[in-house]
Amino acid sequence: MDKVSNVNLGSVIEINPSSLSKQYPYTEIEYIDITSVGSGFFSGSASMPLSEAPSRAKRLVKHGDTIISTVRPNLRSFLYIKNPNSNTVVSTGFAVLRPSNKIHSRFLYYTVTNQKFTDYLSANVKGAAYPAVDMETFARAEIWLPDMLTQHKIASILSAYDDLIENNLRRIKILEEMAKAIYDEWFVKFRFPGHEKVKMVESELGLIPEGWEITTIGNVVATIESGSRPKGGIDPEAKGIPSIGAENIIGLGRYDYSKEKFVTPEFFDNMNRGHIHSGDVLLYKDGAQIGRKSMFKDGFPHIRCCINEHVFILRTNERCTQNYLFFWLDQPDLTQKIINLNANAAQPGINQSGVRSLPILLPPIEMLNNVEQIMEPMLQLLFNCAKKNNILRQTRDLLLPKLISGEIDVENLDIRIGDLDEPDI
């Protein structure tokens, strides 16, 4: 391996190279905020008029940049920017790292998202209430920089895993959209099999099929419960049973393993409530993103896990199914009703009685069982993709520190690198 050296990161990248100015040509922007970014993925940008953008919407990005949160870097919020729209803007809570012609953009990304680099940032934060790193901390960081061919090879190996993960995420999205389309066809548009023969009647929710019932969530759930955590909080060094908080209630088949916390097996075994079962619907009950929901199934995200006190588990009785409950709650108007429960509460957050009071349109159980035969295979495929992604992530994360430190020598590996995504410098 030729021309291997350690260099300061600032000598091979630009940090925050461009920001909004009076000459900015767009009146609409695609904004990426800290809250939308996880460890290598994001939930989507927000389209908004530039005139209504928050003051922190300042940094401009282009293809091949890496953005990494400067605030609480231990939370590991980072993203590789791939083919962004030309009007994409990110929060000033990110450092934008742009590679020079001395470092491959993907090699840069893997270097600064390695746990060792995260530990370096965390050790150099300033401020107790708002711990953050400054740009000088990034610039003076020492990194291992092999020759460009070696960088390409390492980036190719690790990108292969990320590409598979990304493909599975696309499949997860498609499968969710397919299941949602079936739900909407049957239970929103009322175009279920045989609907032509069913009379529509007036109700408080508008016209609904005759024989369907409007009731409350409280009448169709057997269980609403939250979890707990040890007195004094969870030991950040503990490794035991995953205790899932609101930060991981982010949608079907989505989960950020880097943000996990744990309880001891003894604490888990002594919990009276909060153990997750396959098919559980999870609801974010207090915090900045009240109303988000998810469903865990078939060993995803773990075979054994629990929730903390910031999440509700909902389990239906014999009158309803878990899949129907999830998609009912995931409708925009129901999400808004959940948010409104918080607005009307004396204490921040939503409580069990508020959730039980939410309305639900209940079709005959025979119809719910029929639609399960169509939707359930799709959801099983969805969760299989999610579990495969966890295996791919684990393998990549084992290889990453060994590759970007040179512990694994790639010099004699015959790796095709011609198709690897790389921006023009």
C-alpha positions as CSV (number, residue, x, y, z in Angstrom):
1,M,0.0,0.0,0.0
2,D,1.7,3.2,-1.2
3,K,1.6,6.8,0.1
4,V,-0.1,6.2,3.4
5,S,-0.1,9.0,5.9
6,N,-2.0,10.6,8.7
7,V,-3.3,14.1,8.0
8,N,-5.5,16.7,9.6
9,L,-9.0,16.5,8.2
10,G,-9.0,20.3,7.5
11,S,-6.2,19.8,4.9
12,V,-8.3,17.6,2.6
13,I,-11.8,19.1,2.9
14,E,-13.7,22.4,3.0
15,I,-16.0,22.9,6.0
16,N,-19.2,24.8,5.4
17,P,-18.1,26.0,2.0
18,S,-21.3,27.9,1.0
19,S,-24.3,29.5,2.6
20,L,-27.4,31.4,1.6
21,S,-26.7,34.9,0.4
22,K,-28.7,37.8,-1.2
23,Q,-27.8,36.3,-4.6
24,Y,-29.5,33.0,-3.9
25,P,-31.7,32.3,-7.0
26,Y,-34.5,30.3,-5.5
27,T,-37.7,31.4,-3.7
28,E,-38.5,27.8,-2.5
29,I,-36.1,25.5,-0.7
30,E,-35.9,21.8,0.3
31,Y,-34.9,22.0,4.0
32,I,-33.1,19.3,5.9
33,D,-33.3,19.8,9.7
34,I,-31.5,18.0,12.5
35,T,-34.7,16.2,13.6
36,S,-35.0,14.5,10.2
37,V,-31.6,12.9,10.1
38,G,-30.5,9.7,11.7
39,S,-27.3,7.7,11.4
40,G,-26.9,7.6,7.6
41,F,-30.6,8.1,6.7
42,F,-33.2,10.8,6.8
43,S,-37.0,10.9,6.9
44,G,-37.2,13.5,4.1
45,S,-36.7,17.2,3.4
46,A,-39.4,19.9,4.0
47,S,-40.5,22.1,1.1
48,M,-41.1,25.7,2.1
49,P,-40.9,29.3,0.8
50,L,-37.5,30.8,1.5
51,S,-39.3,33.7,3.2
52,E,-40.8,31.3,5.8
53,A,-37.6,29.2,6.4
54,P,-36.2,29.1,9.9
55,S,-33.2,31.2,10.7
56,R,-31.0,28.1,10.9
57,A,-31.7,27.2,7.3
58,K,-28.4,28.5,5.9
59,R,-26.0,25.9,4.7
60,L,-25.9,24.9,1.0
61,V,-25.0,21.3,0.0
62,K,-24.1,19.5,-3.2
63,H,-23.6,15.9,-4.3
64,G,-20.8,14.1,-2.4
65,D,-21.0,16.3,0.8
66,T,-21.2,14.8,4.2
67,I,-23.3,16.5,6.8
68,I,-22.8,15.7,10.5
69,S,-24.5,17.2,13.5
70,T,-22.3,19.4,15.7
71,V,-24.7,19.3,18.6
72,R,-24.5,16.2,20.9
73,P,-22.4,14.3,18.4
74,N,-22.8,11.2,20.5
75,L,-26.3,10.9,19.0
76,R,-24.7,10.2,15.6
77,S,-26.8,12.3,13.2
78,F,-25.1,12.3,9.8
79,L,-25.9,11.8,6.1
80,Y,-24.1,11.4,2.8
81,I,-25.7,13.9,0.4
82,K,-26.5,12.1,-2.9
83,N,-28.0,13.9,-5.9
84,P,-29.8,16.7,-3.9
85,N,-32.1,19.1,-5.6
86,S,-30.3,22.3,-6.4
87,N,-32.3,24.2,-3.8
88,T,-31.5,21.9,-0.9
89,V,-30.5,23.8,2.3
90,V,-29.5,22.2,5.6
91,S,-29.5,23.5,9.2
92,T,-26.6,25.4,10.7
93,G,-26.7,22.6,13.3
94,F,-24.8,20.5,10.7
95,A,-21.2,20.8,9.7
96,V,-21.0,20.4,5.9
97,L,-17.8,18.6,4.9
98,R,-16.9,18.8,1.3
99,P,-14.0,16.7,-0.1
100,S,-11.1,18.1,-2.0
101,N,-9.5,16.1,-4.8
102,K,-7.2,14.4,-2.2
103,I,-10.0,12.4,-0.5
104,H,-12.8,10.3,-2.0
105,S,-16.2,11.5,-0.9
106,R,-17.3,8.1,0.3
107,F,-14.0,7.5,2.1
108,L,-14.5,10.8,3.9
109,Y,-18.1,9.8,4.9
110,Y,-17.0,6.5,6.3
111,T,-14.1,8.1,8.2
112,V,-16.2,10.7,10.0
113,T,-19.0,8.4,10.7
114,N,-16.8,5.7,12.3
115,Q,-17.5,5.3,16.1
116,K,-13.9,6.3,16.8
117,F,-14.5,9.7,15.2
118,T,-17.7,10.1,17.1
119,D,-15.8,9.5,20.3
120,Y,-13.3,12.1,19.3
121,L,-16.1,14.7,18.7
122,S,-17.8,13.8,21.9
123,A,-14.6,14.3,23.9
124,N,-14.2,17.8,22.5
125,V,-17.7,19.2,23.0
126,K,-18.1,22.6,24.7
127,G,-21.1,23.7,26.8
128,A,-23.0,21.7,29.3
129,A,-26.6,22.6,28.4
130,Y,-26.0,22.6,24.7
131,P,-22.9,20.5,24.1
132,A,-21.5,21.1,20.6
133,V,-18.2,20.9,18.7
134,D,-16.8,23.8,16.7
135,M,-15.4,23.7,13.2
136,E,-11.8,23.8,14.4
137,T,-12.4,20.5,16.1
138,F,-13.2,19.0,12.7
139,A,-10.3,20.7,11.0
140,R,-7.6,19.5,13.4
141,A,-8.9,15.9,13.6
142,E,-6.2,13.4,12.5
143,I,-7.3,10.8,10.0
144,W,-5.7,8.0,8.1
145,L,-5.4,8.8,4.4
146,P,-4.1,6.1,2.0
147,D,-3.6,6.6,-1.7
148,M,-6.6,7.3,-3.8
149,L,-6.9,3.7,-5.3
150,T,-7.0,2.3,-1.8
151,Q,-9.7,4.9,-0.8
152,H,-11.7,3.8,-3.8
153,K,-11.5,0.1,-2.9
154,I,-12.5,0.8,0.7
155,A,-15.4,3.0,-0.4
156,S,-16.5,0.3,-2.8
157,I,-16.6,-2.4,-0.2
158,L,-18.6,-0.3,2.3
159,S,-20.8,1.3,-0.3
160,A,-21.9,-2.1,-1.5
161,Y,-23.5,-2.7,2.0
162,D,-25.1,0.8,2.0
163,D,-26.5,0.2,-1.5
164,L,-28.1,-3.0,-0.4
165,I,-29.5,-1.3,2.6
166,E,-30.8,1.5,0.4
167,N,-32.5,-0.9,-2.0
168,N,-34.2,-2.6,1.0
169,L,-35.4,0.7,2.3
170,R,-36.9,1.4,-1.1
171,R,-38.7,-2.0,-1.0
172,I,-39.9,-1.2,2.5
173,K,-41.4,2.0,1.2
174,I,-43.0,0.4,-1.8
175,L,-44.5,-2.4,0.4
176,E,-45.8,0.1,2.9
177,E,-47.4,2.1,0.1
178,M,-49.0,-1.0,-1.3
179,A,-50.5,-2.0,2.0
180,K,-51.7,1.6,2.6
181,A,-53.3,1.7,-0.9
182,I,-55.3,-1.4,-0.1
183,Y,-56.3,0.1,3.3
184,D,-57.4,3.3,1.6
185,E,-59.3,1.5,-1.2
186,W,-61.3,-0.6,1.3
187,F,-61.7,1.7,4.3
188,V,-61.3,5.3,3.1
189,K,-62.8,5.2,-0.4
190,F,-65.1,2.2,0.6
191,R,-64.4,0.3,-2.6
192,F,-64.1,-3.0,-0.9
193,P,-65.4,-6.2,-2.7
194,G,-69.1,-6.1,-3.0
195,H,-69.4,-2.4,-2.1
196,E,-71.9,-1.8,-4.9
197,K,-74.5,-3.7,-2.9
198,V,-73.9,-1.9,0.4
199,K,-76.0,1.1,1.4
200,M,-74.2,4.3,2.6
201,V,-75.6,6.0,5.7
202,E,-74.9,9.3,7.4
203,S,-72.7,9.4,10.5
204,E,-70.6,11.8,12.5
205,L,-67.7,10.9,10.2
206,G,-69.7,11.4,7.1
207,L,-71.2,8.7,4.8
208,I,-70.1,5.2,5.9
209,P,-71.2,1.7,4.8
210,E,-74.3,0.4,6.6
211,G,-73.4,-2.0,9.4
212,W,-70.1,-0.4,10.2
213,E,-69.7,1.0,13.6
214,I,-68.2,4.3,14.9
215,T,-66.7,3.6,18.3
216,T,-63.6,4.6,20.3
217,I,-60.1,3.2,20.5
218,G,-60.9,2.3,24.1
219,N,-63.5,-0.2,22.9
220,V,-61.2,-2.0,20.5
221,V,-58.0,-2.3,22.5
222,A,-57.2,-4.8,25.2
223,T,-54.0,-3.1,26.3
224,I,-52.6,0.4,26.4
225,E,-49.5,0.6,28.4
226,S,-46.1,2.3,28.6
227,G,-42.8,1.0,29.9
228,S,-40.4,2.2,32.5
229,R,-36.7,2.7,33.2
230,P,-34.5,2.1,36.2
231,K,-34.5,4.6,39.1
232,G,-31.9,7.2,38.3
233,G,-32.1,6.5,34.5
234,I,-30.5,4.0,32.2
235,D,-26.8,3.4,32.5
236,P,-25.3,4.5,29.1
237,E,-22.6,1.8,29.5
238,A,-25.1,-1.0,30.1
239,K,-25.6,-3.6,27.4
240,G,-28.5,-5.8,28.0
241,I,-32.1,-5.7,26.6
242,P,-33.0,-2.8,24.3
243,S,-35.3,-0.2,25.9
244,I,-37.0,1.6,23.0
245,G,-37.8,5.3,23.3
246,A,-39.6,7.8,21.3
247,E,-36.6,8.5,19.1
248,N,-37.2,5.1,17.4
249,I,-40.9,5.4,16.8
250,I,-40.2,6.5,13.2
251,G,-42.5,4.4,10.9
252,L,-42.9,0.9,9.6
253,G,-39.7,-1.1,9.1
254,R,-37.5,1.8,10.3
255,Y,-35.3,1.8,13.3
256,D,-32.0,3.5,14.2
257,Y,-29.9,1.0,16.1
258,S,-27.3,3.6,16.9
259,K,-29.7,5.4,19.3
260,E,-30.5,2.4,21.4
261,K,-30.4,2.3,25.2
262,F,-30.5,-0.8,27.3
263,V,-31.8,-2.2,30.6
264,T,-30.3,-5.2,32.4
265,P,-31.9,-8.6,31.9
266,E,-32.9,-8.5,35.6
267,F,-34.8,-5.2,35.2
268,F,-36.4,-6.4,32.0
269,D,-37.6,-9.6,33.8
270,N,-39.1,-7.6,36.6
271,M,-41.0,-5.2,34.4
272,N,-44.8,-5.6,34.9
273,R,-45.5,-3.8,31.6
274,G,-43.8,-2.6,28.5
275,H,-42.5,-5.9,26.9
276,I,-42.9,-5.7,23.2
277,H,-44.9,-8.5,21.4
278,S,-45.0,-9.2,17.7
279,G,-47.6,-7.0,16.0
280,D,-47.6,-4.3,18.7
281,V,-48.6,-0.8,17.6
282,L,-46.3,1.8,19.2
283,L,-47.3,5.5,19.7
284,Y,-45.0,8.4,20.6
285,K,-46.7,9.9,23.7
286,D,-44.7,12.9,24.8
287,G,-41.9,15.0,23.3
288,A,-41.3,17.0,20.2
289,Q,-42.9,14.5,17.7
290,I,-46.2,13.4,19.5
291,G,-48.3,11.3,17.2
292,R,-45.6,9.4,15.4
293,K,-46.3,5.7,15.4
294,S,-44.8,2.4,14.4
295,M,-45.4,-1.3,14.5
296,F,-42.9,-4.0,15.4
297,K,-43.3,-7.5,14.2
298,D,-41.7,-10.9,13.5
299,G,-38.6,-10.2,15.6
300,F,-38.0,-6.7,14.3
301,P,-36.3,-4.7,15.7
302,H,-35.4,-7.4,18.3
303,I,-36.8,-10.7,19.6
304,R,-36.6,-9.4,23.2
305,C,-37.1,-5.7,23.8
306,C,-39.2,-3.3,25.8
307,I,-40.3,0.4,25.7
308,N,-39.7,3.2,28.1
309,E,-42.2,5.6,29.6
310,H,-42.3,7.9,26.6
311,V,-44.1,5.3,24.3
312,F,-47.5,3.6,24.4
313,I,-48.1,0.0,23.3
314,L,-51.5,-0.6,21.8
315,R,-52.9,-4.2,21.5
316,T,-56.4,-4.8,20.1
317,N,-59.1,-7.1,21.4
318,E,-61.1,-9.6,19.2
319,R,-63.0,-6.8,17.6
320,C,-60.1,-5.4,15.6
321,T,-56.7,-6.3,14.1
322,Q,-53.3,-4.7,14.7
323,N,-52.8,-3.9,11.1
324,Y,-56.1,-2.1,10.8
325,L,-55.4,-0.1,14.0
326,F,-52.0,1.0,12.7
327,F,-53.2,2.3,9.4
328,W,-56.3,3.9,11.0
329,L,-54.0,5.8,13.4
330,D,-51.6,6.7,10.6
331,Q,-54.1,8.8,8.7
332,P,-53.3,12.5,8.7
333,D,-56.6,13.5,10.4
334,L,-56.1,11.0,13.2
335,T,-52.5,12.1,13.7
336,Q,-53.8,15.6,14.1
337,K,-56.4,14.5,16.6
338,I,-53.6,12.8,18.6
339,I,-51.6,16.0,18.5
340,N,-54.6,18.0,19.6
341,L,-54.9,15.7,22.7
342,N,-51.6,17.1,23.8
343,A,-52.7,20.7,23.2
344,N,-55.7,20.1,25.5
345,A,-53.7,18.4,28.2
346,A,-52.7,20.0,31.5
347,Q,-49.4,18.1,31.3
348,P,-47.3,17.9,28.1
349,G,-47.9,14.7,26.3
350,I,-50.9,12.4,25.8
351,N,-52.4,10.0,28.4
352,Q,-54.3,6.7,28.2
353,S,-57.7,8.3,28.6
354,G,-57.1,10.6,25.7
355,V,-56.0,7.7,23.4
356,R,-59.0,5.7,24.5
357,S,-61.3,8.6,23.5
358,L,-60.1,8.7,19.9
359,P,-62.7,7.7,17.3
360,I,-62.4,4.7,15.1
361,L,-64.5,3.4,12.3
362,L,-65.0,-0.3,12.8
363,P,-65.9,-2.6,9.8
364,P,-67.2,-6.1,10.5
365,I,-64.5,-8.4,11.8
366,E,-65.1,-10.7,8.8
367,M,-64.0,-7.9,6.5
368,L,-60.9,-7.2,8.6
369,N,-60.0,-10.9,8.5
370,N,-60.4,-10.9,4.7
371,V,-58.2,-7.9,4.1
372,E,-55.6,-9.4,6.5
373,Q,-55.1,-12.2,3.9
374,I,-54.0,-9.5,1.4
375,M,-52.1,-7.1,3.6
376,E,-50.2,-9.5,5.9
377,P,-48.0,-11.1,3.3
378,M,-46.9,-7.6,2.2
379,L,-46.1,-6.7,5.8
380,Q,-44.2,-9.9,6.4
381,L,-42.0,-9.1,3.3
382,L,-41.6,-5.5,4.7
383,F,-40.3,-6.7,8.0
384,N,-38.1,-9.3,6.4
385,C,-36.4,-6.5,4.5
386,A,-36.0,-4.6,7.7
387,K,-34.3,-7.5,9.5
388,K,-32.0,-8.1,6.5
389,N,-31.0,-4.4,6.8
390,N,-30.0,-5.0,10.4
391,I,-27.7,-7.9,9.4
392,L,-26.2,-5.8,6.6
393,R,-25.7,-2.9,9.0
394,Q,-24.0,-5.0,11.6
395,T,-21.6,-6.5,9.0
396,R,-20.8,-3.1,7.6
397,D,-20.2,-1.7,11.1
398,L,-17.8,-4.5,11.9
399,L,-15.8,-3.9,8.7
400,L,-15.8,-0.1,8.7
401,P,-13.3,0.6,11.5
402,K,-10.9,-2.1,10.3
403,L,-11.0,-0.8,6.7
404,I,-10.7,2.9,7.3
405,S,-7.8,2.3,9.7
406,G,-5.8,0.1,7.4
407,E,-6.2,-3.0,9.7
408,I,-7.6,-4.8,6.7
409,D,-5.3,-4.5,3.7
410,V,-7.2,-4.2,0.4
411,E,-4.2,-3.7,-1.8
412,N,-4.4,-7.2,-3.4
413,L,-8.2,-7.3,-3.6
414,D,-9.5,-7.2,-7.1
415,I,-12.4,-4.8,-6.7
416,R,-14.3,-3.1,-9.5
417,I,-14.5,0.6,-8.7
418,G,-15.5,2.1,-12.0
419,D,-19.2,2.5,-11.2
420,L,-18.7,3.9,-7.7
421,D,-20.5,7.1,-7.2
422,E,-18.2,10.1,-6.9
423,P,-18.8,13.8,-7.5
424,D,-16.8,16.0,-9.8
425,I,-14.2,17.9,-7.9
